[in-house]
Amino acid sequence: MGFKFILNLLKLRATNCNLSKVFQ
């Protein structure tokens, strides 16, 4: 469960970086 949780955090961080690049 913890491994999937970490993967989800990495996915969220990646999407946040993409969104921030789009809004900049």
Contact map, one row per residue, 1 for C-alpha under 8 A:
111110000000000000000000
111111000000000000000000
111111100000000000000000
111111110000000000000000
111111111000000000000000
011111111100000000000000
001111111110000000000000
000111111111000000000000
000011111111100000000000
000001111111110000000000
000000111111111000000000
000000011111111100000000
000000001111111110000000
000000000111111111000000
000000000011111111100000
000000000001111111110000
000000000000111111111000
000000000000011111111100
000000000000001111111110
000000000000000111111111
000000000000000011111111
000000000000000001111111
000000000000000000111111
000000000000000000011111
